């Protein structure tokens, strides 16, 4: 009887311990549905992956986008800029959150020389991690990915992250100076050194603002485009600054 009482007290203590710890560890993720701006605000950076029918969530320094790769496979892509995990010999950090042990855990190379760490089996990979100048990335799929899938995902990511304009090229600058801002509301401008502080405070990135001014909205979310249009429609271009290129910049 005495042993039973001791066991009962121990069980109660364990239950209280787990309940207390459950309530003291809030979920760090914020669900943003399809709002990339919401995710960028929480993570502290932008990740304008161009895919359809996606959902996005984020926490401090991480964004996760889930979408259908095809009719039969759902894939999740993660990005982090300053992940604290341990890097392997290739500088790759595992940001997947998948702690399963797979029979295959190795490095592979894409045709462009990018090194990936893959985990899975002989037929498919379920977790893919790699590092780039813009951060750490992960592809994850419960149904697995083949090399063709991985290349497709990498191309989508490269399209989202790679700059579309070479602003160091004077010829490129001269060509872009003739293009107009959103809706043609203000004069043409080269915006490299003219990024409005009011938009910076709202979490809009410089790349988004620059490209939107040149008519390329692919780097911005729909909410970011809306805020940029409102910025000009609200007359915030009245105070102008003549930048080093001799063109006007809304500040």
C-alpha positions in Angstrom: 0.0 0.0 0.0 2.9 2.3 0.9 4.6 1.6 -2.4 1.3 2.3 -4.3 1.0 5.8 -2.6 4.6 6.6 -3.5 3.9 5.5 -7.1 0.8 7.6 -7.2 2.6 10.7 -5.9 5.3 10.2 -8.5 2.8 10.0 -11.3 1.1 13.2 -10.1 4.4 15.0 -9.9 5.3 14.0 -13.5 2.0 15.1 -14.8 2.3 18.5 -13.1 5.9 18.9 -14.5 4.8 18.2 -18.1 1.8 20.5 -17.8 3.9 23.3 -16.5 6.5 22.9 -19.2 3.8 22.7 -21.9 2.4 26.0 -20.9 5.9 27.6 -20.5 7.0 26.8 -24.1 4.7 28.7 -26.5 4.7 27.8 -30.2 7.4 30.0 -31.9 5.7 29.8 -35.3 3.2 32.3 -36.7 0.8 31.0 -39.4 0.6 33.6 -42.2 -1.7 31.7 -44.7 -0.4 33.1 -48.1 0.9 36.5 -46.8 4.7 36.6 -47.4 4.8 40.1 -45.9 3.5 38.7 -42.6 6.2 36.0 -42.7 8.9 38.6 -43.5 7.9 40.8 -40.5 8.3 37.9 -38.1 11.5 36.4 -39.6 13.3 39.6 -40.3 13.9 39.0 -44.0 12.1 38.5 -47.3 11.6 35.1 -49.1 9.6 35.8 -52.3 9.4 32.2 -53.6 7.1 32.2 -56.7 4.8 29.2 -56.4 1.1 28.6 -56.5 -1.4 27.4 -53.8 1.2 27.9 -51.0 0.9 28.5 -47.2 3.6 30.2 -45.3 4.6 30.4 -41.6 7.5 32.0 -39.9 9.3 32.5 -36.7 12.3 34.7 -35.8 15.0 34.1 -38.5 13.1 31.4 -40.4 10.4 31.2 -43.1 8.7 28.0 -44.2 6.7 27.8 -47.4 4.6 24.7 -48.2 3.1 24.0 -51.7 2.3 21.3 -54.2 5.3 20.3 -56.3 3.0 18.3 -58.5 -0.4 16.6 -58.2 1.1 13.8 -56.0 3.7 15.6 -53.9 3.6 18.4 -51.3 7.0 20.0 -50.5 8.2 22.4 -47.8 11.0 24.9 -48.3 12.7 26.6 -45.4 15.1 29.5 -45.3 17.1 30.9 -42.5 19.8 33.6 -42.5 21.5 33.1 -39.1 20.8 29.5 -38.0 22.7 28.6 -34.8 23.0 24.9 -35.6 26.3 23.1 -36.3 27.6 23.2 -39.8 29.1 20.2 -41.6 32.4 20.3 -43.5 30.7 22.0 -46.5 29.3 24.8 -44.3 25.8 23.3 -44.6 23.4 23.5 -41.6 20.4 21.2 -41.1 17.4 23.5 -40.6 14.8 20.9 -41.5 13.6 20.1 -37.9 13.5 16.4 -39.1 15.3 14.2 -36.6 14.5 10.9 -38.3 17.4 8.6 -39.1 17.6 7.6 -42.8 19.8 4.9 -44.3 21.3 7.4 -46.8 23.0 10.6 -45.5 25.5 12.0 -47.9 26.5 15.0 -50.0 25.7 15.4 -53.7 26.6 18.0 -56.3 24.2 19.8 -58.7 25.4 20.4 -62.3 26.2 24.0 -61.4 28.5 22.8 -58.6 26.2 23.5 -55.6 26.8 21.0 -52.8 23.7 19.6 -51.1 23.3 17.4 -48.1 20.6 14.8 -48.7 18.9 12.2 -46.4 16.7 9.4 -47.5 17.1 6.0 -49.1 18.5 4.6 -52.3 15.4 5.6 -54.3 14.4 9.0 -52.9 15.6 11.8 -50.6 13.3 13.2 -47.9 15.4 16.0 -46.6 17.7 18.3 -48.6 19.9 21.0 -47.0 22.3 23.5 -48.5 24.0 26.8 -47.9 24.2 29.9 -50.1 25.3 33.5 -49.8 21.7 34.5 -49.1 21.2 32.0 -46.2 20.6 28.4 -45.3 17.9 26.4 -47.2 16.0 23.1 -46.8 13.7 21.1 -49.0 11.5 18.5 -47.3 8.9 16.0 -48.6 7.1 13.1 -46.9 6.8 11.3 -50.2 10.4 12.0 -51.2 12.3 13.8 -53.9 14.3 12.6 -56.8 17.2 14.6 -58.5 14.8 16.1 -61.0 12.6 17.4 -58.2 15.6 18.8 -56.4 16.8 20.6 -59.5 13.3 22.1 -60.1 13.1 23.3 -56.5 16.6 24.8 -56.7 15.7 26.7 -59.9 12.6 28.1 -58.2 14.7 29.3 -55.3 17.4 30.7 -57.5 14.8 32.6 -59.5 13.4 34.1 -56.3 16.8 35.1 -54.7 19.0 36.0 -57.6 19.0 39.7 -58.6 17.4 40.3 -62.0 19.3 43.5 -62.7 23.0 44.2 -62.6 23.1 47.7 -61.0 26.9 47.8 -61.3 26.7 47.8 -65.1 26.4 51.4 -66.4 24.7 50.2 -69.6 22.0 48.4 -67.6 21.5 51.6 -65.5 21.1 53.7 -68.6 18.5 51.3 -70.0 16.5 51.2 -66.7 16.4 55.0 -66.2 13.9 55.3 -69.0 11.4 53.0 -67.3 8.6 54.4 -65.2 7.5 53.9 -61.6 4.4 52.0 -60.6 1.4 53.3 -62.5 3.6 56.0 -63.9 2.8 58.3 -61.0 6.3 59.9 -60.6 9.4 60.5 -62.7 11.8 57.7 -63.7 14.6 57.1 -61.3 17.5 54.8 -60.5 16.7 53.8 -56.9 19.8 52.2 -55.7 20.6 55.0 -53.2 17.0 56.2 -52.8 15.0 53.7 -50.6 12.2 55.4 -48.7 12.5 55.2 -44.9 8.8 54.9 -44.5 8.7 51.7 -46.5 11.8 50.3 -44.8 10.0 50.6 -41.5 7.1 48.5 -42.9 9.5 45.7 -43.7 9.7 46.1 -47.5 13.1 45.2 -48.8 15.3 47.3 -51.1 15.2 44.7 -53.9 11.4 44.7 -53.8 11.2 48.5 -54.0 13.8 48.8 -56.7 12.2 46.2 -59.0 8.7 47.4 -58.4 9.7 50.8 -59.5 11.0 49.3 -62.7 7.7 47.5 -63.3 8.9 44.1 -62.1 6.5 43.0 -59.3 7.7 39.4 -59.1 10.0 40.0 -56.1 7.3 41.5 -53.9 4.2 40.0 -52.3 0.8 41.4 -53.1 0.7 43.2 -49.8 4.0 44.8 -50.5 2.9 46.0 -53.9 -0.2 47.5 -52.3 1.9 49.4 -49.7 4.2 50.8 -52.4 1.3 52.0 -54.5 -0.3 53.6 -51.4 3.0 55.3 -50.6 2.9 57.2 -53.9 -0.9 57.7 -54.0 -0.7 59.3 -50.5 1.6 62.0 -51.9 4.7 60.9 -50.1 6.7 61.6 -53.2 6.4 65.4 -52.7 9.7 65.7 -50.8 12.2 64.6 -53.4 15.9 64.2 -53.4 18.1 64.7 -56.4 20.4 61.6 -56.2 23.9 61.1 -57.6 22.6 60.0 -61.0 20.8 63.3 -61.6 17.3 61.7 -61.3 14.7 62.3 -58.7 14.0 59.9 -55.8 10.9 59.8 -53.5 12.2 59.6 -49.9 
